[in-house]
Amino acid sequence: METKNSSSNRVTIADIARESGVSPATVSLVLRDKPGVSDETRQRVLDCAQALGYIFVPSVQSQTALSVSTIGLVIKVRPDDDPLTNSFYAPVIAGIEAVCRQYRLNMLYATMPVDAHNTPLDLPPMLTDQPPDGLLLVGMQLPQAFLEILQRQKLPVVLVDAYAPGDPYDAVITANAEGAYRAVSYLIEQGHRHIAILGSQPDAYPSVQERRQGYLKAIQEHGLTPYFADCDLWPDAARPAAEQLLQEHPHITAVFSCNDETAIAAMQVARQAGRQVPEELSVIGFDNIALAQHVSPPLTTMRVDKLGMGRLAAQLLVNRIEFPQAGLVRAVIQPELIERDSVCRSTK
């Protein structure tokens, strides 16, 4: 490793460690993009390194000769959403960029408008004008017609939290059903017997349908009654759904929300209705977005390794380009329960 600073003011790993409050070994792991460091610590170290003017230049030995030079990243977008600031997809993109830096790859970026079910509405020019060596499709559900266009172009593709008929491509997804089952089982372990689900619908995006299935499995295994507050997975849709739920079923003591944003909306609605969280209503989310630990009370949730999802997807794409005849890979990210303060034992 070396920097482009002159020897008189060379920034060292020790300097970065001192400024960021971690050990030199931790700084080394971060700069080499190795595992074993939390997302929050990793970002703090990178911010300190940038502020100090440190520029990491990989040694010649660390650079791998690849036949791939450019990959394309296509991510879903709605009129009111910016993927670069999206609480779930921004870390995924950061993970993809980390692998591109590691392998010295160029990354082309494009957005794809989608409808309420995340089905693409239009093709970005990247797919038709000058296609890259391979393609990452993030957060969308591919219709058959779009799938046929991709297959005609014979582009290597990896789906990232995305779905296609017949599962014809490598993919990185979350164990959504298992994560939801674990979240609801945790509420049951805390003594809750009237547990609702917020933010799902029978025809929702596949990942949300899977979370609904996990909820139902836990509820049915314990002989409990399901309560549905069906709505789109957006805070503005979740608020009226949560209001109606609490009005019609005041005996509910816990809510499983299909993502953290709707969970936070449910907490706001509960407070406005005069119900204390978690004493009178426990709430658990899914995803562990950055905001989850900063709301009051801090949100209990299921953590999805979003940075890891992006890194793994980019590595899978490089593998697919280098070894096109390799067997299909379906990588599954296992959610992790993060216990904070929005859930407590039920006394009812």
C-alpha positions in Angstrom: 0.0 0.0 0.0 1.2 3.5 -0.7 -0.2 7.0 -0.8 0.4 9.8 -3.2 1.4 12.2 -0.5 5.0 13.3 -0.2 7.2 11.6 2.3 7.2 14.6 4.6 3.5 14.6 5.1 2.7 11.0 4.3 -0.6 9.8 5.9 -0.2 6.4 7.6 -2.5 3.7 8.8 -1.6 4.8 12.3 -2.8 8.3 11.6 -6.1 7.1 10.4 -6.4 4.7 13.3 -5.8 7.6 15.8 -8.3 9.9 14.1 -11.1 7.3 13.8 -10.5 5.7 17.2 -9.9 2.2 16.1 -6.8 -0.1 15.9 -4.4 -0.1 12.9 -5.5 -3.7 12.2 -9.1 -2.5 11.8 -7.9 0.3 9.5 -6.0 -2.2 7.4 -9.1 -4.5 7.1 -11.2 -1.6 5.9 -8.7 -0.3 3.4 -8.3 -3.8 1.9 -12.1 -4.2 1.9 -11.9 -7.3 4.1 -14.7 -8.6 6.4 -14.8 -8.4 10.2 -15.7 -4.7 10.5 -19.2 -3.3 11.2 -20.7 -1.0 8.6 -20.7 2.0 10.9 -17.0 1.5 11.8 -16.0 0.9 8.2 -17.7 4.1 7.1 -16.0 6.1 9.9 -12.6 4.8 8.9 -13.2 5.6 5.2 -14.4 9.1 6.1 -11.3 9.8 8.2 -9.0 8.4 5.5 -10.6 10.7 3.0 -10.4 13.7 5.3 -6.7 13.1 5.9 -6.0 12.9 2.2 -5.1 9.2 2.1 -5.3 7.6 -1.3 -5.0 3.8 -1.4 -3.1 2.4 -4.4 -3.2 -1.4 -4.7 0.1 -3.0 -5.4 0.7 -4.6 -8.8 0.6 -8.0 -7.3 -2.9 -7.4 -5.9 -4.4 -6.5 -9.2 -6.0 -9.4 -11.0 -5.9 -9.7 -14.8 -9.5 -10.0 -15.9 -11.2 -10.1 -19.3 -13.9 -7.8 -17.9 -13.4 -4.1 -17.9 -16.9 -2.6 -17.6 -20.0 -3.7 -15.7 -23.4 -2.1 -15.8 -25.6 -1.4 -12.8 -29.3 -0.9 -13.5 -31.5 -0.1 -10.5 -35.2 0.5 -10.2 -36.5 4.0 -9.6 -39.9 5.5 -8.9 -40.8 9.2 -9.4 -40.4 9.9 -5.6 -37.3 7.8 -5.0 -33.6 8.3 -5.5 -31.6 5.0 -5.4 -28.4 6.8 -4.3 -30.1 7.9 -1.1 -32.5 4.9 -0.7 -32.0 3.5 2.8 -31.8 -0.1 1.5 -30.2 0.2 -2.0 -27.6 2.9 -1.3 -25.5 0.4 0.8 -26.0 -2.2 -1.9 -24.5 0.2 -4.5 -21.6 1.0 -2.2 -20.8 -2.7 -1.9 -20.8 -3.1 -5.7 -18.6 0.0 -6.0 -16.1 -1.5 -3.5 -15.6 -4.6 -5.7 -15.2 -2.4 -8.8 -12.4 -0.5 -7.1 -10.8 -3.8 -6.0 -10.7 -5.2 -9.5 -10.2 -1.8 -11.2 -13.4 -2.1 -13.1 -15.5 0.7 -14.7 -19.1 0.8 -13.6 -21.9 2.2 -15.8 -24.9 3.3 -13.9 -28.5 3.7 -15.1 -32.0 3.8 -13.5 -35.0 2.0 -14.8 -38.5 3.3 -14.1 -40.8 0.7 -12.5 -44.5 0.5 -11.5 -46.0 -0.2 -8.1 -45.0 -3.8 -8.4 -41.4 -3.0 -9.4 -42.0 -4.1 -13.0 -39.8 -2.2 -15.5 -41.6 0.4 -17.6 -38.7 1.4 -20.0 -35.3 0.2 -21.0 -32.2 2.3 -20.3 -30.1 3.1 -23.4 -27.2 1.1 -21.8 -28.9 -2.1 -22.7 -29.3 -1.3 -26.4 -26.5 1.2 -27.4 -23.2 -0.1 -26.0 -23.9 -3.0 -23.6 -21.2 -3.5 -20.9 -19.4 -6.8 -20.3 -22.0 -7.8 -17.7 -25.1 -6.5 -16.0 -26.3 -6.2 -12.4 -30.1 -5.7 -12.1 -31.2 -4.4 -8.7 -34.6 -4.4 -7.1 -36.9 -5.2 -9.9 -39.3 -8.0 -11.1 -38.6 -8.8 -14.8 -41.6 -9.5 -17.0 -41.2 -12.2 -19.6 -40.9 -9.7 -22.5 -38.0 -7.9 -20.8 -36.4 -11.2 -20.0 -36.5 -12.3 -23.7 -34.7 -9.0 -24.7 -31.9 -9.7 -22.2 -31.6 -13.3 -23.4 -31.3 -12.3 -27.0 -28.4 -10.0 -26.1 -26.7 -12.9 -24.3 -25.4 -10.6 -21.6 -24.0 -12.1 -18.4 -26.5 -11.0 -15.7 -26.8 -11.2 -11.9 -30.0 -10.3 -10.1 -29.7 -8.4 -6.9 -32.8 -8.4 -4.7 -34.5 -9.0 -8.1 -36.6 -11.7 -9.7 -37.2 -13.2 -13.1 -39.5 -16.0 -14.4 -37.7 -19.4 -14.2 -34.7 -18.1 -12.3 -32.4 -18.1 -15.3 -29.6 -16.0 -13.8 -27.2 -15.9 -10.9 -28.9 -14.1 -8.0 -28.3 -12.6 -4.6 -31.4 -12.4 -2.4 -32.4 -12.3 1.2 -33.9 -15.2 3.2 -37.1 -13.2 3.6 -39.4 -15.9 4.8 -37.0 -17.2 7.3 -36.2 -13.7 8.6 -39.9 -12.9 9.0 -40.5 -16.2 10.7 -37.7 -15.4 13.2 -39.0 -11.9 13.8 -42.6 -13.1 14.6 -41.3 -16.0 16.6 -39.3 -13.5 18.7 -42.5 -11.5 19.4 -44.3 -14.8 20.4 -41.3 -15.6 22.7 -41.9 -12.2 24.4 -45.5 -13.3 25.2 -47.4 -11.6 22.4 -50.4 -13.4 21.0 -52.1 -10.7 19.0 -49.6 -9.8 16.3 -50.3 -7.9 13.0 -48.3 -7.6 9.8 -48.0 -4.2 8.2 -46.8 -3.4 4.7 -47.6 -6.5 2.7 -50.2 -7.5 0.1 -51.0 -10.9 -1.5 -49.7 -9.6 -4.9 -46.7 -7.7 -3.5 -43.1 -7.8 -4.7 -41.8 -11.4 -4.3 -39.5 -10.4 -1.3 -42.5 -8.9 0.5 -44.7 -11.9 -0.3 -42.0 -14.1 1.3 -42.0 -12.0 4.4 -45.8 -12.4 4.6 -45.4 -16.2 4.2 -42.9 -16.2 7.1 -45.3 -14.2 9.3 -48.1 -16.6 8.5 -46.0 -19.7 9.2 -45.1 -18.5 12.7 -48.7 -17.4 13.4 -50.2 -20.7 12.2 -47.6 -22.9 14.1 -48.7 -21.3 17.3 -52.5 -21.4 16.6 -52.8 -17.6 16.6 -55.0 -15.3 14.6 -53.4 -13.3 11.7 -54.1 -9.6 11.4 -53.3 -7.9 8.1 -52.7 -4.2 7.6 -52.3 -4.5 3.8 -50.7 -1.5 2.0 -47.8 -0.6 -0.3 -44.4 -0.7 1.4 -44.1 3.1 1.9 -44.5 5.2 5.0 -47.3 7.3 3.5 -49.3 4.2 2.7 -48.4 2.5 6.1 -49.7 5.3 8.3 -53.4 5.1 7.4 -53.2 1.3 7.3 -51.7 1.3 10.8 -54.3 3.8 12.0 -57.1 1.6 10.7 -55.5 -1.5 12.2 -55.3 -0.1 15.7 -58.8 1.3 15.6 -60.4 -2.0 14.4 -58.2 -4.2 16.6 -57.2 -2.3 19.8 -56.2 -5.6 21.5 -53.2 -6.0 19.2 -50.0 -5.8 21.2 -47.3 -6.2 18.5 -46.7 -5.3 14.9 -44.3 -7.0 12.4 -43.5 -4.5 9.7 -42.2 -5.7 6.3 -39.5 -3.0 6.4 -38.1 -0.5 8.8 -39.7 2.6 7.2 -43.2 1.2 7.7 -42.2 0.1 11.2 -41.2 3.7 12.1 -44.5 4.9 10.6 -46.3 2.5 12.8 -44.5 3.8 15.9 -45.5 7.3 15.0 -49.1 6.3 14.5 -49.1 4.5 17.9 -47.8 7.6 19.7 -50.3 9.8 18.1 -53.0 7.4 19.2 -51.7 7.7 22.8 -50.1 4.2 22.9 -46.6 3.9 24.3 -44.0 1.9 22.4 -43.1 -0.7 23.4 -45.1 -0.8 26.7 -48.5 -0.8 24.9 -47.4 -1.8 21.4 -44.2 -3.6 20.4 -42.9 -3.0 16.9 -40.3 -5.0 14.9 -39.0 -4.1 11.5 -36.9 -5.6 8.7 -33.7 -4.5 6.9 -31.9 -2.5 9.7 -31.5 0.7 7.7 -29.3 3.4 9.2 -32.2 5.3 10.7 -33.4 2.3 12.7 -31.0 2.9 15.6 -31.6 6.6 15.8 -35.4 6.7 16.2 -37.0 6.8 19.7 -37.2 4.1 20.9 -34.5 2.5 18.8 -36.1 -0.1 16.5 -35.7 -3.8 16.9 -35.3 -5.3 13.5 -33.9 -8.0 11.2 -30.6 -6.9 9.8 -29.9 -7.6 6.1 -26.2 -7.3 5.1 -26.7 -4.8 2.3 -23.1 -4.0 1.7 -22.4 -7.7 1.6 -25.2 -8.2 -0.9 -23.7 -5.7 -3.2 -20.1 -7.1 -2.9 -21.3 -10.6 -3.5 -23.3 -9.7 -6.5 -20.4 -7.9 -8.2 -18.1 -10.9 -7.5 -20.7 -13.2 -8.9 -20.9 -11.1 -12.1 -17.1 -11.2 -12.5 -17.2 -15.0 -12.1 -20.0 -15.3 -14.6 -18.1 -13.2 -17.2 -14.9 -15.1 -16.6 -16.5 -18.5 -16.5 -19.7 -18.3 -18.6 -20.4 -22.1 -18.4 -20.3 -22.2 -14.6 -23.4 -23.5 -12.8 -26.0 -21.1 -11.7 -25.5 -19.6 -8.2 -28.3 -18.4 -5.9 -26.7 -16.7 -2.9 -29.0 -16.1 0.1 -28.3 -13.5 2.7 -29.4 -14.6 6.2 -31.1 -11.9 8.3 -29.9 -11.3 11.8 -32.1 -10.3 14.7 -31.0 -6.9 16.2 -32.6 -6.4 19.6 -33.1 -2.8 20.5 -35.9 -1.1 22.5 -39.1 -1.2 20.5 -40.1 -4.6 21.7 -40.8 -5.7 25.3 -42.6 -8.6 27.0 -46.4 -8.6 26.8 -48.3 -8.4 30.1 -51.7 -9.1 28.5 
